[in-house]
Amino acid sequence: MDIKYPILGTVTGEEPSKGDDEVVEVDIDSLRQESSRLAQEIDALKTEGLEEAELQIHMRKMHEYNELKDMGQMLLGKIGKIFYWPGSNLSGNLTHYITILLII
């Protein structure tokens, strides 16, 4: 019976062969290269004046924006149901519906 682990891959209960050791070495080298590349990218961003704290602030603001946008879409959908507009998904004709709301 094979057991699938998300990080480790498939575990079969068989002894690893010498070919498996080579695959592991290639994977390790690949991960080291990726780590080095990411470290260089981080250093380049830091030299441009960007900091991790700014990223956290940006992520928090994006999360807040998305929540507000979701609430706005929900409200437009509820208003659409009150006025019996076809479908509660207003994204296709959003400008049309907002214009109607401004008139009302």
All heavy atoms as an XYZ file, in Angstrom:
826
protein
N       0.842     -1.182      0.000
C       0.000      0.000      0.000
C       0.883      1.241      0.000
O       1.819      1.361      0.766
C      -0.874     -0.026      1.260
C      -1.744      1.199      1.381
S      -2.946      1.046      2.710
C      -2.129      2.020      3.946
N       0.566      2.192     -0.904
C       1.323      3.436     -1.007
C       0.604      4.526     -0.218
O      -0.615      4.638     -0.257
C       1.440      3.891     -2.457
C       2.312      2.939     -3.285
O       3.023      2.143     -2.675
O       2.255      3.028     -4.516
N       1.365      5.315      0.505
C       0.818      6.425      1.267
C       1.361      7.704      0.664
O       2.566      7.841      0.468
C       1.220      6.327      2.756
C       0.716      5.010      3.342
C       0.674      7.527      3.522
C       1.230      4.736      4.729
N       0.480      8.631      0.342
C       0.884      9.885     -0.277
C       0.967     10.983      0.774
O      -0.004     11.289      1.446
C      -0.137     10.268     -1.354
C       0.204     11.507     -2.109
C       1.289     11.258     -3.106
C       1.472     12.478     -3.977
N       2.537     12.370     -4.886
N       2.152     11.531      0.950
C       2.367     12.657      1.845
C       2.595     13.894      0.987
O       3.317     13.820     -0.001
C       3.577     12.428      2.750
C       3.366     11.325      3.747
C       3.866     10.051      3.535
C       2.644     11.565      4.901
C       3.659      9.038      4.453
C       2.430     10.561      5.826
C       2.947      9.298      5.597
O       2.735      8.308      6.511
N       2.002     15.035      1.339
C       2.107     16.207      0.476
C       3.532     16.706      0.268
O       3.859     17.179     -0.793
C       1.260     17.266      1.177
C       0.966     16.752      2.528
C       1.208     15.281      2.519
N       4.383     16.575      1.244
C       5.742     17.083      1.115
C       6.712     15.974      0.723
O       7.590     16.165     -0.106
C       6.196     17.746      2.433
C       5.326     18.969      2.699
C       7.657     18.134      2.387
C       5.589     19.653      4.002
N       6.539     14.815      1.286
C       7.504     13.746      1.076
C       7.285     12.962     -0.212
O       8.185     12.302     -0.678
C       7.462     12.774      2.263
C       7.740     13.382      3.628
C       7.553     12.329      4.708
C       9.141     13.949      3.675
N       6.095     12.979     -0.762
C       5.808     12.202     -1.952
C       5.183     10.881     -1.557
O       4.533     10.750     -0.530
N       5.395      9.872     -2.370
C       4.786      8.571     -2.124
C       5.743      7.691     -1.331
O       6.916      7.576     -1.645
C       4.448      7.881     -3.460
O       3.583      8.740     -4.186
C       3.765      6.555     -3.238
N       5.223      7.050     -0.296
C       6.000      6.129      0.523
C       5.488      4.723      0.224
O       4.311      4.441      0.388
C       5.845      6.463      2.028
C       6.597      5.465      2.869
C       6.310      7.877      2.303
N       6.379      3.847     -0.231
C       5.935      2.514     -0.657
C       6.316      1.414      0.305
O       5.837      0.310      0.196
C       6.536      2.175     -2.036
O       7.965      2.167     -1.918
C       6.105      3.181     -3.082
N       7.186      1.647      1.231
C       7.635      0.592      2.133
C       8.827     -0.173      1.564
O       9.347     -1.067      2.195
N       9.251      0.169      0.345
C      10.414     -0.472     -0.266
C      11.670      0.268      0.154
O      11.644      1.452      0.480
C      10.295     -0.438     -1.794
C       9.081     -1.141     -2.331
C       8.938     -0.918     -3.840
O       9.821     -0.301     -4.446
O       7.923     -1.359     -4.383
N      12.781     -0.433      0.155
C      14.056      0.201      0.455
C      14.427      1.148     -0.689
O      14.229      0.827     -1.850
C      15.159     -0.864      0.611
C      14.997     -1.718      1.849
C      15.164     -0.908      3.112
O      16.057     -0.057      3.178
O      14.363     -1.122      4.042
N      14.925      2.340     -0.368
C      15.315      3.262     -1.433
C      16.486      2.708     -2.232
O      17.389      2.077     -1.682
C      15.705      4.537     -0.698
C      15.879      4.165      0.721
C      15.142      2.879      0.943
N      16.466      2.932     -3.518
C      17.559      2.473     -4.374
C      18.597      3.584     -4.502
O      18.385      4.711     -4.070
C      17.014      2.103     -5.756
O      16.533      3.261     -6.404
N      19.715      3.256     -5.126
C      20.758      4.258     -5.308
C      20.271      5.379     -6.216
O      20.680      6.511     -6.075
C      22.017      3.610     -5.875
C      22.731      2.750     -4.872
C      24.035      2.269     -5.403
C      24.725      1.421     -4.334
N      26.026      0.972     -4.746
N      19.375      5.082     -7.147
C      18.808      6.100     -8.021
C      18.012      7.125     -7.233
O      17.999      8.304     -7.570
N      17.352      6.666     -6.168
C      16.589      7.585     -5.323
C      17.507      8.587     -4.638
O      17.155      9.752     -4.471
C      15.789      6.818     -4.267
C      14.634      6.021     -4.866
O      14.227      6.338     -6.005
O      14.148      5.094     -4.195
N      18.696      8.138     -4.234
C      19.661      9.043     -3.608
C      20.077     10.139     -4.582
O      20.230     11.297     -4.186
C      20.894      8.281     -3.132
C      20.597      7.380     -1.944
O      19.570      7.628     -1.269
O      21.374      6.445     -1.698
N      20.237      9.795     -5.843
C      20.618     10.780     -6.854
C      19.495     11.797     -7.052
O      19.747     12.985     -7.189
C      20.961     10.090     -8.162
C      22.222      9.250     -8.089
C      22.438      8.412     -9.341
O      21.692      8.592    -10.321
O      23.362      7.589     -9.328
N      18.258     11.313     -7.054
C      17.111     12.208     -7.209
C      17.041     13.167     -6.032
O      16.798     14.364     -6.200
C      15.796     11.397     -7.343
C      14.586     12.303     -7.264
C      15.779     10.586     -8.622
N      17.286     12.661     -4.838
C      17.265     13.506     -3.645
C      18.354     14.564     -3.733
O      18.126     15.735     -3.411
C      17.411     12.652     -2.366
C      17.648     13.527     -1.150
C      16.181     11.782     -2.165
N      19.536     14.191     -4.181
C      20.638     15.148     -4.322
C      20.282     16.235     -5.331
O      20.558     17.422     -5.101
C      21.937     14.439     -4.736
C      22.568     13.617     -3.637
C      22.992     14.466     -2.446
O      23.464     15.603     -2.638
O      22.823     13.983     -1.312
N      19.661     15.854     -6.437
C      19.248     16.837     -7.440
C      18.209     17.776     -6.845
O      18.264     18.994     -7.051
C      18.694     16.132     -8.709
C      18.011     17.124     -9.633
C      19.800     15.385     -9.428
N      17.256     17.219     -6.086
C      16.242     18.048     -5.431
C      16.873     19.021     -4.442
O      16.484     20.185     -4.373
C      15.209     17.178     -4.713
C      14.268     16.453     -5.658
O      14.220     16.829     -6.856
O      13.577     15.522     -5.206
N      17.831     18.544     -3.671
C      18.512     19.396     -2.692
C      19.250     20.519     -3.403
O      19.172     21.686     -3.001
C      19.463     18.568     -1.804
C      18.648     17.680     -0.872
C      20.402     19.483     -1.015
C      19.477     16.679     -0.088
N      19.962     20.196     -4.485
C      20.683     21.225     -5.250
C      19.708     22.251     -5.831
O      19.971     23.454     -5.799
C      21.498     20.591     -6.377
C      22.710     19.832     -5.867
O      23.141     20.100     -4.725
O      23.215     18.970     -6.607
N      18.583     21.765     -6.330
C      17.569     22.657     -6.896
C      17.025     23.599     -5.823
O      16.854     24.799     -6.071
C      16.440     21.833     -7.513
O      15.396     22.654     -7.931
N      16.753     23.075     -4.637
C      16.254     23.900     -3.543
C      17.302     24.918     -3.086
O      16.966     26.055     -2.758
C      15.810     23.024     -2.370
C      14.548     22.200     -2.617
C      14.324     21.223     -1.457
C      13.339     23.093     -2.794
N      18.565     24.525     -3.080
C      19.632     25.463     -2.705
C      19.724     26.601     -3.718
O      19.911     27.767     -3.349
C      20.963     24.731     -2.590
C      21.088     23.926     -1.328
C      22.456     23.297     -1.180
N      22.516     22.526      0.052
C      23.167     21.385      0.185
N      23.836     20.878     -0.836
N      23.166     20.760      1.344
N      19.612     26.278     -5.003
C      19.657     27.310     -6.041
C      18.464     28.254     -5.908
O      18.610     29.474     -6.032
C      19.670     26.670     -7.430
C      20.959     25.964     -7.765
C      20.879     25.204     -9.084
O      19.851     25.193     -9.741
N      21.984     24.561     -9.461
N      17.286     27.702     -5.649
C      16.085     28.520     -5.475
C      16.238     29.428     -4.260
O      15.889     30.609     -4.306
C      14.856     27.622     -5.327
C      13.564     28.359     -5.119
C      13.071     29.085     -6.358
O      13.632     28.876     -7.450
O      12.131     29.874     -6.225
N      16.776     28.888     -3.174
C      16.992     29.678     -1.969
C      17.968     30.826     -2.249
O      17.750     31.962     -1.820
C      17.528     28.782     -0.852
O      17.832     29.537      0.280
N      19.016     30.536     -2.970
C      20.003     31.558     -3.323
C      19.369     32.639     -4.198
O      19.592     33.836     -3.994
C      21.174     30.911     -4.046
O      22.075     31.879     -4.495
N      18.562     32.220     -5.187
C      17.902     33.172     -6.081
C      16.952     34.078     -5.294
O      16.927     35.292     -5.485
C      17.130     32.431     -7.174
C      16.514     33.351     -8.229
C      15.649     32.585     -9.208
N      14.477     32.001     -8.584
C      13.374     32.666     -8.257
N      13.295     33.956     -8.458
N      12.344     32.047     -7.710
N      16.187     33.490     -4.371
C      15.260     34.282     -3.566
C      16.000     35.252     -2.647
O      15.566     36.388     -2.449
C      14.348     33.360     -2.758
C      13.317     32.575     -3.576
C      12.594     31.569     -2.688
C      12.339     33.502     -4.253
N      17.113     34.813     -2.086
C      17.919     35.692     -1.230
C      18.426     36.888     -2.036
O      18.440     38.025     -1.538
C      19.074     34.923     -0.615
N      18.829     36.651     -3.283
C      19.285     37.748     -4.145
C      18.134     38.711     -4.450
O      18.324     39.931     -4.453
C      19.871     37.201     -5.448
C      21.196     36.503     -5.270
C      21.675     35.827     -6.545
O      20.944     35.743     -7.521
N      22.912     35.342     -6.515
N      16.943     38.168     -4.694
C      15.781     39.025     -4.950
C      15.451     39.872     -3.727
O      15.136     41.057     -3.846
C      14.555     38.186     -5.331
C      14.561     37.697     -6.750
C      13.260     36.992     -7.115
O      12.185     37.418     -6.627
O      13.326     36.026     -7.886
N      15.512     39.269     -2.551
C      15.238     39.994     -1.307
C      16.247     41.116     -1.121
O      15.887     42.250     -0.790
C      15.240     39.032     -0.098
C      14.012     38.127     -0.157
C      15.286     39.805      1.215
C      14.040     36.978      0.829
N      17.528     40.821     -1.353
C      18.563     41.844     -1.230
C      18.340     42.984     -2.219
O      18.512     44.164     -1.885
C      19.954     41.229     -1.428
C      20.363     40.324     -0.281
O      19.780     40.456      0.818
O      21.260     39.474     -0.494
N      17.950     42.640     -3.451
C      17.697     43.664     -4.467
C      16.532     44.557     -4.058
O      16.583     45.782     -4.218
C      17.413     43.011     -5.817
N      15.480     43.970     -3.506
C      14.332     44.761     -3.058
C      14.705     45.656     -1.881
O      14.241     46.794     -1.785
C      13.163     43.847     -2.688
C      12.492     43.124     -3.861
C      11.500     42.094     -3.354
C      11.820     44.109     -4.790
N      15.548     45.149     -0.991
C      15.976     45.956      0.154
C      16.820     47.140     -0.306
O      16.730     48.228      0.259
C      16.746     45.104      1.155
C      15.841     44.220      1.989
C      16.631     43.412      3.005
C      15.704     42.543      3.849
N      16.445     41.730      4.818
N      17.662     46.948     -1.336
C      18.478     48.060     -1.842
C      17.609     49.115     -2.517
O      18.006     50.273     -2.599
C      19.557     47.575     -2.835
O      18.933     46.903     -3.925
C      20.554     46.667     -2.157
N      16.418     48.716     -2.992
C      15.477     49.674     -3.579
C      14.712     50.430     -2.501
O      13.913     51.315     -2.805
C      14.485     48.957     -4.495
C      15.114     48.394     -5.751
C      14.114     47.615     -6.591
O      12.897     47.709     -6.318
O      14.550     46.919     -7.511
N      14.909     50.065     -1.241
C      14.270     50.767     -0.142
C      13.004     50.105      0.370
O      12.312     50.675      1.205
N      12.672     48.925     -0.130
C      11.476     48.229      0.331
C      11.793     47.424      1.581
O      12.887     46.886      1.720
C      10.946     47.309     -0.763
C      10.560     47.992     -2.070
C      10.159     46.960     -3.100
C       9.429     48.970     -1.845
N      10.822     47.357      2.488
C      11.009     46.609      3.723
C       9.828     45.683      3.965
O       8.727     45.920      3.479
C      11.174     47.568      4.900
C      12.430     48.408      4.789
C      12.669     49.245      6.019
O      12.127     48.895      7.094
O      13.391     50.234      5.913
N      10.065     44.653      4.754
C       9.020     43.665      5.035
C       7.843     44.290      5.770
O       6.691     43.921      5.540
C       9.585     42.505      5.849
C       8.601     41.375      6.030
C       9.195     40.196      6.765
O      10.422     40.086      6.873
O       8.395     39.379      7.239
N       8.103     45.257      6.613
C       7.021     45.910      7.359
C       6.043     46.586      6.397
O       4.828     46.560      6.608
C       7.594     46.929      8.335
N       6.578     47.181      5.315
C       5.711     47.802      4.311
C       4.832     46.753      3.639
O       3.668     47.019      3.337
C       6.550     48.522      3.265
C       7.255     49.748      3.790
C       8.142     50.384      2.739
O       7.857     50.228      1.532
O       9.122     51.033      3.121
N       5.383     45.590      3.396
C       4.616     44.514      2.774
C       3.462     44.093      3.679
O       2.339     43.895      3.202
C       5.520     43.310      2.485
C       4.828     42.081      1.910
C       4.201     42.390      0.561
C       5.813     40.928      1.803
N       3.715     43.994      4.972
C       2.663     43.616      5.914
C       1.543     44.654      5.920
O       0.360     44.303      5.948
C       3.237     43.439      7.327
C       4.228     42.301      7.455
C       3.603     40.953      7.155
O       2.435     40.718      7.437
N       4.380     40.071      6.551
N       1.910     45.929      5.872
C       0.911     46.997      5.835
C       0.096     46.894      4.548
O      -1.135     46.988      4.559
C       1.586     48.380      5.953
C       2.188     48.547      7.346
C       0.607     49.504      5.637
C       3.102     49.750      7.486
N       0.772     46.694      3.434
C       0.098     46.570      2.143
C      -0.862     45.380      2.137
O      -1.995     45.495      1.661
C       1.133     46.424      1.027
C       0.540     46.238     -0.327
N      -0.106     47.251     -0.999
C       0.480     45.151     -1.120
C      -0.537     46.794     -2.157
N      -0.192     45.521     -2.261
N      -0.425     44.257      2.672
C      -1.281     43.069      2.712
C      -2.516     43.316      3.570
O      -3.623     42.910      3.212
C      -0.488     41.865      3.227
C       0.529     41.352      2.224
S       1.645     40.090      2.857
C       0.533     38.841      3.383
N      -2.347     43.991      4.694
C      -3.468     44.290      5.580
C      -4.469     45.216      4.874
O      -5.685     45.013      4.942
C      -2.964     44.916      6.876
C      -4.025     45.063      7.938
C      -3.496     45.484      9.300
N      -2.560     46.591      9.271
C      -1.256     46.503      9.569
N      -0.735     45.338      9.926
N      -0.472     47.550      9.522
N      -3.940     46.221      4.154
C      -4.819     47.136      3.436
C      -5.548     46.417      2.293
O      -6.727     46.684      2.039
C      -4.028     48.325      2.898
C      -3.620     49.307      3.978
C      -2.880     50.485      3.411
C      -2.523     51.476      4.500
N      -1.852     52.663      3.959
N      -4.874     45.521      1.600
C      -5.516     44.758      0.526
C      -6.623     43.875      1.090
O      -7.693     43.752      0.498
C      -4.492     43.901     -0.224
C      -3.605     44.675     -1.167
S      -4.501     45.476     -2.500
C      -5.097     44.060     -3.394
N      -6.382     43.267      2.242
C      -7.390     42.427      2.880
C      -8.619     43.267      3.252
O      -9.760     42.868      2.997
C      -6.795     41.752      4.118
C      -7.745     40.875      4.846
N      -8.194     39.680      4.343
C      -8.360     41.035      6.040
C      -9.043     39.139      5.189
N      -9.164     39.940      6.237
N      -8.388     44.442      3.822
C      -9.486     45.331      4.195
C     -10.262     45.762      2.949
O     -11.501     45.777      2.936
C      -8.941     46.547      4.931
C      -9.996     47.502      5.414
C      -9.408     48.687      6.163
O      -8.253     48.607      6.613
O     -10.131     49.696      6.288
N      -9.536     46.124      1.880
C     -10.181     46.520      0.625
C     -11.057     45.391      0.087
O     -12.204     45.625     -0.321
C      -9.124     46.900     -0.415
C      -9.665     46.941     -1.815
C     -10.402     48.035     -2.271
C      -9.469     45.875     -2.690
C     -10.920     48.071     -3.544
C      -9.991     45.898     -3.972
C     -10.711     47.003     -4.401
O     -11.228     47.017     -5.658
N     -10.543     44.180      0.078
C     -11.308     43.047     -0.445
C     -12.571     42.797      0.382
O     -13.623     42.476     -0.174
C     -10.445     41.788     -0.508
C      -9.479     41.822     -1.659
O      -9.754     42.427     -2.688
N      -8.335     41.183     -1.489
N     -12.475     42.942      1.689
C     -13.655     42.760      2.530
C     -14.698     43.830      2.241
O     -15.892     43.533      2.142
C     -13.273     42.771      4.009
C     -12.613     41.491      4.468
C     -12.391     41.458      5.970
O     -12.700     42.447      6.658
O     -11.900     40.419      6.446
N     -14.267     45.080      2.082
C     -15.197     46.161      1.765
C     -15.844     45.952      0.397
O     -17.041     46.173      0.220
C     -14.480     47.511      1.819
C     -14.083     48.001      3.203
C     -13.181     49.228      3.090
C     -15.307     48.314      4.034
N     -15.045     45.522     -0.570
C     -15.569     45.263     -1.910
C     -16.600     44.141     -1.864
O     -17.664     44.239     -2.491
C     -14.426     44.886     -2.858
C     -14.879     44.619     -4.290
C     -13.705     44.216     -5.158
C     -13.138     42.952     -4.648
N     -13.082     41.816     -5.430
N     -16.303     43.078     -1.119
C     -17.252     41.964     -0.987
C     -18.563     42.432     -0.354
O     -19.645     42.030     -0.783
C     -16.647     40.822     -0.164
C     -15.509     40.114     -0.879
O     -15.370     40.294     -2.106
O     -14.749     39.389     -0.206
N     -18.460     43.286      0.669
C     -19.674     43.800      1.310
C     -20.484     44.651      0.333
O     -21.713     44.567      0.292
C     -19.324     44.626      2.553
C     -18.947     43.780      3.752
S     -18.783     44.769      5.255
C     -17.156     45.457      5.042
N     -19.798     45.468     -0.453
C     -20.490     46.291     -1.449
C     -21.212     45.444     -2.484
O     -22.367     45.725     -2.846
N     -20.556     44.373     -2.955
C     -21.193     43.487     -3.918
C     -22.394     42.781     -3.296
O     -23.423     42.593     -3.947
C     -20.186     42.482     -4.453
C     -19.181     43.112     -5.388
C     -18.130     42.128     -5.866
O     -17.889     41.112     -5.230
N     -17.509     42.437     -6.988
N     -22.269     42.397     -2.046
C     -23.383     41.741     -1.358
C     -24.569     42.696     -1.237
O     -25.721     42.325     -1.500
C     -22.951     41.269      0.027
C     -24.045     40.567      0.807
S     -23.584     40.249      2.518
C     -23.452     41.908      3.158
N     -24.290     43.956     -0.863
C     -25.362     44.943     -0.743
C     -26.037     45.196     -2.085
O     -27.261     45.293     -2.165
C     -24.815     46.247     -0.162
C     -24.472     46.214      1.321
C     -23.768     47.500      1.719
C     -25.717     46.001      2.163
N     -25.242     45.310     -3.157
C     -25.836     45.501     -4.478
C     -26.706     44.312     -4.855
O     -27.773     44.479     -5.450
C     -24.747     45.723     -5.525
C     -24.119     47.109     -5.545
C     -22.959     47.158     -6.535
C     -25.148     48.169     -5.897
N     -26.279     43.118     -4.513
C     -27.079     41.931     -4.785
C     -28.395     41.954     -4.026
O     -29.457     41.634     -4.569
N     -28.349     42.359     -2.766
C     -29.575     42.438     -1.959
C     -30.515     43.506     -2.509
O     -31.730     43.311     -2.571
C     -29.237     42.704     -0.497
C     -28.611     41.498      0.183
C     -28.357     41.781      1.647
C     -27.682     40.614      2.307
N     -28.577     39.592      2.786
N     -29.955     44.646     -2.918
C     -30.782     45.698     -3.505
C     -31.406     45.192     -4.804
O     -32.577     45.455     -5.084
C     -29.942     46.974     -3.747
C     -29.566     47.607     -2.403
C     -30.688     47.969     -4.626
C     -28.552     48.715     -2.502
N     -30.619     44.446     -5.583
C     -31.151     43.874     -6.817
C     -32.319     42.944     -6.553
O     -33.309     42.943     -7.294
N     -32.248     42.168     -5.502
C     -33.352     41.267     -5.160
C     -34.581     42.042     -4.705
O     -35.710     41.671     -5.012
C     -32.916     40.275     -4.084
C     -31.987     39.216     -4.606
C     -31.588     38.249     -3.509
C     -30.616     37.212     -4.053
N     -30.196     36.277     -3.014
N     -34.376     43.134     -3.969
C     -35.501     43.949     -3.501
C     -36.269     44.521     -4.694
O     -37.494     44.527     -4.710
C     -35.011     45.089     -2.572
C     -34.505     44.502     -1.254
C     -36.106     46.123     -2.342
C     -33.800     45.507     -0.361
N     -35.545     44.995     -5.715
C     -36.181     45.597     -6.881
C     -36.460     44.579     -7.984
O     -36.834     44.943     -9.084
C     -35.315     46.739     -7.427
C     -35.311     47.945     -6.533
C     -34.210     48.218     -5.734
C     -36.394     48.797     -6.496
C     -34.203     49.330     -4.904
C     -36.393     49.905     -5.677
C     -35.299     50.179     -4.877
N     -36.291     43.302     -7.670
C     -36.547     42.199     -8.600
C     -35.740     42.322     -9.898
O     -36.237     42.045    -10.976
C     -38.055     42.105     -8.926
C     -38.898     41.926     -7.704
C     -39.659     42.969     -7.211
C     -38.907     40.710     -7.039
C     -40.426     42.807     -6.069
C     -39.673     40.538     -5.892
C     -40.426     41.593     -5.413
O     -41.170     41.430     -4.287
N     -34.509     42.774     -9.793
C     -33.668     42.800    -10.975
C     -33.269     41.381    -11.280
O     -33.016     40.584    -10.367
C     -32.443     43.674    -10.737
C     -32.767     45.133    -10.681
C     -33.805     45.757    -11.265
C     -32.033     46.138     -9.993
N     -33.784     47.093    -10.992
C     -32.702     47.356    -10.218
C     -30.881     46.138     -9.222
C     -32.259     48.550     -9.697
C     -30.444     47.325     -8.712
C     -31.121     48.522     -8.939
N     -33.189     41.032    -12.551
C     -32.864     39.642    -12.903
C     -31.475     39.249    -12.417
O     -30.503     39.922    -12.710
C     -32.933     39.631    -14.429
C     -32.817     41.055    -14.850
C     -33.344     41.887    -13.715
N     -31.435     38.188    -11.660
C     -30.155     37.682    -11.152
C     -29.591     38.568    -10.069
O     -29.757     39.780    -10.084
N     -28.925     37.948     -9.122
C     -28.317     38.735     -8.057
C     -26.869     39.060     -8.382
O     -26.217     39.778     -7.657
C     -28.399     37.987     -6.727
O     -27.722     36.754     -6.834
N     -26.353     38.511     -9.488
C     -24.984     38.804     -9.891
C     -24.996     40.058    -10.743
O     -25.405     40.038    -11.885
C     -24.393     37.621    -10.675
C     -22.959     37.865    -11.056
O     -22.380     38.884    -10.694
N     -22.389     36.946    -11.787
N     -24.572     41.161    -10.179
C     -24.643     42.439    -10.864
C     -23.358     42.809    -11.591
O     -23.278     43.865    -12.175
C     -24.974     43.538     -9.845
C     -26.247     43.321     -9.033
C     -26.381     44.437     -8.007
C     -27.448     43.282     -9.931
N     -22.372     41.943    -11.558
C     -21.075     42.316    -12.096
C     -21.126     42.612    -13.585
O     -20.397     43.456    -14.078
C     -20.044     41.226    -11.820
O     -20.448     40.021    -12.445
N     -22.014     41.948    -14.337
C     -22.080     42.175    -15.779
C     -22.576     43.558    -16.131
O     -22.078     44.197    -17.050
N     -23.562     44.067    -15.441
C     -24.151     45.373    -15.739
C     -24.039     46.300    -14.536
O     -24.970     47.035    -14.229
C     -25.624     45.213    -16.134
C     -25.774     44.412    -17.402
O     -25.043     44.633    -18.353
N     -26.709     43.482    -17.409
N     -22.917     46.261    -13.870
C     -22.747     47.003    -12.628
C     -22.960     48.505    -12.830
O     -23.648     49.155    -12.042
C     -21.360     46.733    -12.046
C     -21.070     47.300    -10.676
C     -22.074     46.757     -9.666
C     -19.669     46.956    -10.245
N     -22.434     49.070    -13.906
C     -22.582     50.503    -14.150
C     -24.051     50.867    -14.324
O     -24.522     51.864    -13.792
C     -21.789     50.911    -15.413
O     -20.444     50.495    -15.256
C     -21.829     52.415    -15.623
N     -24.779     50.050    -15.050
C     -26.209     50.274    -15.274
C     -26.965     50.303    -13.942
O     -27.771     51.190    -13.693
C     -26.767     49.186    -16.189
C     -28.251     49.222    -16.343
N     -28.893     50.208    -17.050
C     -29.219     48.394    -15.868
C     -30.195     49.993    -17.018
N     -30.420     48.900    -16.306
N     -26.690     49.323    -13.084
C     -27.392     49.241    -11.814
C     -27.008     50.378    -10.871
O     -27.847     50.898    -10.143
C     -27.152     47.887    -11.147
C     -27.823     46.760    -11.895
C     -27.075     45.718    -12.422
C     -29.190     46.745    -12.082
C     -27.675     44.693    -13.110
C     -29.806     45.717    -12.775
C     -29.045     44.702    -13.284
O     -29.651     43.688    -13.967
N     -25.758     50.793    -10.886
C     -25.343     51.908    -10.035
C     -26.026     53.191    -10.503
O     -26.479     53.993     -9.695
C     -23.802     52.058    -10.027
C     -23.190     50.875     -9.273
C     -23.379     53.380     -9.406
C     -21.696     50.829     -9.308
N     -26.142     53.364    -11.812
C     -26.845     54.530    -12.349
C     -28.289     54.545    -11.878
O     -28.811     55.591    -11.476
C     -26.790     54.521    -13.893
O     -25.422     54.472    -14.300
C     -27.446     55.758    -14.462
N     -28.948     53.397    -11.913
C     -30.328     53.310    -11.451
C     -30.411     53.654     -9.971
O     -31.307     54.383     -9.543
C     -30.916     51.910    -11.730
C     -31.080     51.711    -13.239
C     -32.241     51.712    -11.006
C     -31.464     50.321    -13.637
N     -29.445     53.164     -9.184
C     -29.453     53.466     -7.753
C     -29.293     54.960     -7.510
O     -29.896     55.518     -6.597
C     -28.351     52.694     -7.039
C     -28.564     51.200     -6.872
C     -27.314     50.569     -6.277
C     -29.755     50.941     -5.977
N     -28.467     55.623     -8.303
C     -28.257     57.060     -8.127
C     -29.507     57.850     -8.492
O     -29.784     58.892     -7.898
C     -27.060     57.528     -8.951
C     -25.703     56.995     -8.484
C     -24.617     57.427     -9.453
C     -25.391     57.481     -7.082
N     -30.270     57.350     -9.451
C     -31.506     58.009     -9.844
C     -32.557     57.882     -8.736
O     -33.278     58.819     -8.427
C     -32.040     57.433    -11.177
C     -31.092     57.806    -12.299
C     -33.454     57.934    -11.465
C     -31.390     57.122    -13.611
N     -32.608     56.693     -8.127
C     -33.581     56.441     -7.075
C     -33.188     57.223     -5.878
O     -33.636     58.014     -5.262
C     -33.622     54.935     -6.681
C     -34.045     54.122     -7.870
C     -34.530     54.714     -5.500
C     -33.974     52.632     -7.627
